[in-house]
C-alpha cells in the first residue's frame, strides 16, 4: 500500500501493547485495504498477515500521516487455507488473536465449483476449526471475533431491492453459492465452537488496486473493450461501496457485541434510502465519458451481451482456456441490486465515500496515476 514502508524489527526498541489481529488474504486487493485501516484504527493493531506465497517476515509498518509518523508491528507467514494441517500448525505457533479478519477467498465467477468450495468453504472451515482449538491445550485463547467477508449478491433481488439482511436469498452460480455456504457454515460453527462470527455482505466493491468485479468493467471501457454500447433496460440500479469503507465496517464491527452472530449489508449512501441510487447506465456513461469512450445514447438487449459472452466461453474452452467473462456477471444489469445498510448505520457507521459516482471517478484518476488503465 502507498505510505507503508517495512523496516527491520529492531527499528524501535519498544512499542506499546496493541490488540492483535490476524488478516487472511493479506496480499490481495481487500487484504491490503484491511491492513491500511487497521494501522490507524483507534491506535492500531499488532497484525499477523497471511496469504499464499511469499517469505516469512517480521518488522514494522510505518504509517505516515499529515501530523506524525508511527510504527505498527506486523508479521507475515505464508499459509494455504486449503491445507488443514498447515493451518493448524501455523495457528498453533501463534499467540492469541483478539480479532480475525477473514478476507481470503476465491473471487472468480469463471472458477470451477470444486476450486470455489475448496477455498471459500473448506478454507474457512480449516480456519475456524484451528482457531477454536486455541485454549484447549492452554497455548492460546480463542479469538473474540471472526469477521468474515461474505457476498451481497446472494440476495434474490428480483423479489426485493434494496435487500435487507432478512430478505430472500437466491445465490446464482458457483461463486455466490460457495460464499453463501461459507457464511452459513461460519455462523453455525462459530456458535457451536464458541467463536463469535460477524458476516459482511458488501455490494459492488471498487477502489484502486482492484483488477476484477467493478474494476473489470472500468478497464474494459477504458480500452474500448465493451464498444460504445450499454446492455440492459437502462433503468436498473446497482449498489456500490469503496473497499476502504468495507474494511472500515469490518474494524467498526469487530469489537461490538451487537455484531456477534449477525450479518451486515455494506452499501454507500446511494441506496435509495439515504439518497437516490444512480442508475447503472448513468454510472457507466459517466465513467466511459471520463475515459474518452462515450457510449451511444441507446440501450441494447442484455440477451445480446449474454450471447456474445457465451460464444467467448465456448471458444476459450476449445483452446483449453477460461474466459474471465460469464453470463452471471450480467445479472446486475438486468435488475435492481441495492443493499439496505440501515442495520449497520443504526450502530453509527458511515461511509467515507458516500457518493458512488464521485468515488468511481476518483478511482479512475487513481488508476491513471498508477498507469493501470
C-alpha positions in Angstrom: 0.0 0.0 0.0 1.1 3.5 -0.6 2.5 5.3 2.5 3.7 2.0 4.1 7.4 1.2 4.5 8.6 -2.0 6.1 11.7 -1.8 8.2 13.6 -4.3 10.4 12.0 -5.5 13.6 14.7 -3.7 15.7 13.8 -0.4 14.2 12.2 0.6 17.5 13.4 -0.8 20.8 9.9 -0.7 22.5 6.4 -0.5 21.2 3.1 0.0 23.2 1.0 -3.2 23.5 -1.6 -3.3 20.8 -4.6 -5.6 20.2 -3.7 -8.5 17.9 -5.3 -9.2 14.6 -5.0 -11.9 12.0 -5.7 -10.9 8.4 -6.1 -13.6 5.9 -5.8 -12.9 2.2 -3.4 -10.1 3.2 -1.7 -9.8 -0.3 -5.0 -9.3 -2.2 -7.0 -6.2 -3.1 -9.2 -6.2 0.1 -6.5 -7.5 2.3 -4.2 -4.6 1.6 -7.0 -2.1 2.4 -7.7 -4.0 5.6 -4.0 -3.5 6.6 -4.3 0.2 5.9 -7.4 0.5 8.0 -6.1 -1.4 11.0 -2.8 0.6 11.1 -4.8 3.7 12.0 -7.9 2.2 13.7 -8.1 3.5 17.3 -4.4 3.3 17.9 -3.6 0.5 15.6 -3.3 -3.3 15.7 -0.4 -5.7 16.0 -1.0 -7.6 12.8 -0.3 -11.1 11.7 -0.7 -11.4 8.0 -1.1 -14.5 5.9 -1.7 -15.4 2.3 -0.5 -17.9 -0.3 3.2 -17.4 -1.3 5.9 -15.1 -0.1 8.5 -15.5 2.6 8.1 -15.2 6.3 9.0 -11.7 7.6 8.6 -9.6 10.7 9.0 -5.9 11.4 7.1 -2.6 11.5 4.9 -0.9 9.0 5.3 2.9 9.1 2.2 4.9 8.9 2.8 8.5 7.6 0.1 11.0 8.3 0.0 14.8 8.0 0.5 15.1 11.7 3.1 12.4 12.5 4.6 9.0 11.7 4.4 5.9 13.9 5.2 2.3 13.6 2.8 -0.7 13.8 4.2 -4.2 14.3 3.5 -6.9 11.7 4.4 -10.5 11.0 3.8 -12.3 7.7 3.5 -16.0 7.4 2.5 -17.8 4.2 -0.3 -20.3 4.6 -2.6 -22.0 2.2 -6.0 -22.3 3.9 -6.9 -25.3 1.8 -4.3 -27.3 3.8 -6.0 -28.1 7.1 -2.8 -29.5 8.7 -0.8 -26.4 7.6 -3.4 -24.1 9.0 -3.4 -25.9 12.3 0.4 -25.9 12.6 0.6 -22.2 11.7 -2.0 -21.1 14.3 -0.7 -23.5 17.0 2.6 -21.4 17.0 0.7 -18.1 17.2 -0.3 -16.2 20.3 -3.9 -15.3 20.9 -5.7 -13.0 18.4 -8.2 -10.5 19.6 -9.8 -10.4 16.2 -9.5 -12.4 12.9 -10.4 -10.6 9.7 -11.1 -13.5 7.2 -10.7 -11.7 3.9 -9.2 -14.6 1.9 -11.4 -16.1 -0.8 -11.6 -17.1 -4.4 -13.5 -14.3 -6.2 -13.9 -15.7 -9.7 -17.2 -16.3 -11.5 -15.4 -18.5 -14.0 -13.7 -20.8 -11.5 -14.8 -24.4 -11.1 -17.3 -25.3 -8.4 -14.6 -27.6 -6.9 -12.0 -24.8 -6.6 -14.5 -22.3 -5.2 -15.6 -24.7 -2.5 -12.0 -25.7 -1.6 -11.0 -22.1 -1.0 -14.2 -20.4 0.2 -15.9 -23.2 2.2 -13.2 -25.7 3.1 -10.6 -23.0 3.7 -12.9 -21.2 6.1 -13.7 -24.4 7.9 -10.0 -25.2 8.3 -9.5 -21.7 9.8 -12.4 -21.7 12.3 -11.6 -25.2 13.4 -8.0 -24.4 14.1 -8.9 -21.1 15.9 -11.5 -22.9 18.0 -8.8 -25.3 19.2 -7.0 -22.4 20.9 -7.4 -22.6 24.6 -8.0 -26.3 24.7 -4.3 -27.1 25.3 -3.7 -23.8 27.1 -1.5 -22.4 24.4 -3.7 -19.5 23.4 -7.2 -18.2 23.8 -9.9 -18.3 21.1 -10.3 -15.0 19.2 -13.0 -12.7 20.5 -14.4 -12.3 17.0 -14.0 -13.5 13.4 -15.2 -11.0 10.8 -15.9 -12.9 7.5 -16.2 -11.4 4.0 -19.5 -12.6 2.5 -21.2 -11.5 -0.7 -24.0 -9.1 -1.3 -25.0 -10.8 -4.5 -26.6 -13.8 -2.6 -30.0 -12.0 -2.3 -33.0 -12.6 -4.6 -33.1 -9.0 -5.9 -35.9 -9.9 -8.3 -38.1 -10.1 -5.1 -36.7 -7.2 -3.0 -34.3 -4.3 -3.6 -32.9 -2.7 -1.6 -32.4 -6.0 0.1 -32.3 -6.3 3.9 -30.3 -8.9 5.8 -33.6 -10.7 6.3 -34.6 -10.6 2.6 -34.9 -13.8 0.5 -31.7 -15.2 -0.9 -31.1 -16.9 -4.2 -27.3 -17.3 -4.8 -26.7 -18.0 -8.5 -23.7 -19.8 -9.9 -20.7 -21.4 -8.3 -19.1 -18.3 -6.8 -22.2 -16.9 -5.0 -23.3 -20.4 -3.8 -19.9 -21.0 -2.3 -19.9 -17.7 -0.5 -23.4 -18.3 0.9 -22.5 -21.8 2.1 -19.4 -20.3 3.7 -21.4 -17.7 5.5 -23.9 -20.2 6.9 -21.2 -22.6 7.9 -19.2 -20.0 9.8 -22.3 -18.7 11.6 -23.4 -22.2 12.6 -20.0 -23.5 13.7 -18.9 -20.2 15.2 -21.9 -20.6 17.6 -21.1 -24.3 18.2 -17.4 -23.8 18.9 -17.8 -20.6 20.9 -16.1 -18.3 18.4 -18.3 -15.3 17.7 -18.7 -14.6 13.9 -19.8 -11.5 12.1 -20.6 -11.6 8.4 -20.2 -8.7 6.0 -22.2 -8.6 2.8 -20.8 -5.8 0.6 -22.4 -4.8 -2.7 -20.2 -3.9 -5.7 -16.8 -3.1 -4.3 -14.4 -0.7 -6.1 -11.1 1.1 -5.3 -7.7 1.4 -6.8 -5.8 -1.8 -6.8 -8.7 -4.0 -7.9 -8.5 -5.9 -11.1 -11.8 -7.8 -11.1 -15.5 -7.1 -10.5 -16.4 -3.4 -10.9 -12.8 -2.7 -11.9 -13.1 -5.1 -14.8 -16.0 -3.1 -16.3 -13.9 0.1 -15.9 -10.8 -1.4 -17.5 -12.8 -2.8 -20.4 -14.4 0.6 -21.0 -11.0 2.3 -20.8 -9.7 0.1 -23.6 -12.8 0.3 -25.7 -13.4 -3.4 -25.0 -17.1 -3.0 -24.4 -17.6 -0.9 -27.5 -19.9 2.2 -27.4 -22.8 0.0 -26.1 -24.8 -0.2 -23.0 -26.6 -3.5 -22.5 -29.8 -3.8 -20.3 -33.0 -2.0 -19.8 -31.3 1.2 -18.6 -33.5 1.7 -15.5 -31.8 -0.7 -13.1 -29.6 0.3 -10.2 -26.7 -1.5 -8.5 -25.2 -0.8 -5.1 -21.6 0.4 -4.8 -19.2 0.7 -1.9 -15.5 1.7 -1.7 -13.1 -1.0 -0.5 -11.9 1.3 2.3 -15.4 1.5 3.6 -15.9 -2.2 3.6 -12.7 -2.6 5.7 -13.8 0.3 8.0 -17.1 -1.5 8.6 -15.1 -4.7 9.5 -13.0 -2.8 12.0 -16.1 -1.0 13.3 -18.0 -4.2 14.0 -15.1 -6.3 15.3 -15.4 -5.2 18.9 -19.2 -4.5 19.1 -21.3 -7.0 20.9 -24.2 -6.2 18.5 -22.2 -7.9 15.8 -22.0 -11.3 17.3 -23.6 -13.9 15.1 -25.0 -11.3 12.8 -25.0 -10.4 9.1 -24.5 -6.8 7.9 -25.0 -5.3 4.5 -22.5 -2.7 3.4 -23.5 -0.1 0.8 -22.7 3.6 0.3 -25.3 6.3 0.7 -26.6 5.9 -2.9 -29.0 3.1 -1.9 -32.5 4.7 -2.4 -32.8 5.0 1.3 -30.3 7.7 2.4 -30.3 9.3 -1.0 -31.4 8.3 -4.5 -29.5 5.5 -6.2 -27.7 6.0 -9.5 -29.0 4.1 -12.5 -26.3 1.7 -13.6 -26.3 3.3 -17.1 -25.6 6.7 -15.5 -22.5 5.3 -13.8 -21.3 3.5 -16.9 -21.9 6.5 -19.2 -20.1 8.9 -16.8 -17.1 6.6 -16.4 -17.0 5.9 -20.2 -17.0 9.7 -21.0 -14.3 10.2 -18.4 -12.3 7.6 -20.2 -13.0 9.1 -23.6 -15.1 6.2 -24.8 -18.6 7.7 -24.7 -21.5 5.2 -25.0 -24.2 5.5 -27.6 -27.5 7.1 -26.3 -29.4 3.9 -26.8 -29.6 0.6 -24.9 -29.2 -2.9 -26.3 -31.0 -6.0 -25.0 -29.0 -7.8 -22.4 -29.6 -11.1 -24.2 -27.2 -9.9 -26.9 -24.4 -9.5 -24.4 -25.1 -12.9 -22.9 -25.0 -14.4 -26.4 -21.6 -13.0 -27.1 -20.2 -13.9 -23.7 -21.5 -17.5 -24.2 -19.7 -17.7 -27.5 -16.5 -16.4 -26.0 -16.6 -19.0 -23.3 -17.1 -21.8 -25.9 -14.2 -20.5 -28.0 -12.0 -20.3 -24.9 -12.9 -23.8 -23.8 -11.9 -25.2 -27.2 -8.5 -23.8 -26.7 -8.3 -25.1 -23.1 -8.6 -21.6 -21.7 -11.1 -19.9 -19.4 -12.9 -16.7 -20.3 -13.0 -14.1 -17.5 -16.5 -13.1 -18.6 -19.5 -15.2 -17.6 -23.2 -14.8 -18.1 -23.7 -14.5 -14.4 -21.8 -11.2 -14.4 -24.6 -9.6 -16.5 -27.2 -10.2 -13.8 -26.6 -6.8 -12.2 -27.6 -5.1 -15.5 -30.9 -7.0 -15.6 -32.5 -5.8 -12.3 -32.0 -3.6 -9.3 -29.4 -4.9 -6.9 -29.2 -2.5 -4.0 -28.5 -3.3 -0.4 -30.2 -1.7 2.7 -27.4 -1.0 5.2 -29.7 0.5 7.8 -28.7 -2.1 10.3 -25.1 -1.1 10.1 -25.8 2.6 10.1 -28.0 2.3 13.2 -24.8 1.4 15.1 -23.2 4.6 14.0 -21.2 3.6 10.9 -21.0 6.0 8.0 -19.1 5.6 4.6 -16.2 7.8 3.9 -17.1 7.7 0.2 -20.9 8.2 0.3 -21.4 9.0 -3.4 -20.9 6.2 -5.9 -20.2 8.3 -8.9 -17.7 10.6 -7.1 -15.9 7.5 -5.7 -15.8 5.8 -9.1 -14.4 8.9 -10.9 -11.8 9.3 -8.2 -10.8 5.7 -8.6 -10.3 6.2 -12.3 -8.0 9.1 -11.5 -6.0 6.8 -9.2 -5.8 4.1 -11.9 -4.4 6.7 -14.3 -1.8 7.8 -11.8 -0.8 4.2 -11.3 -0.8 3.7 -15.1 -3.2 0.8 -14.6 -5.6 1.5 -17.5 
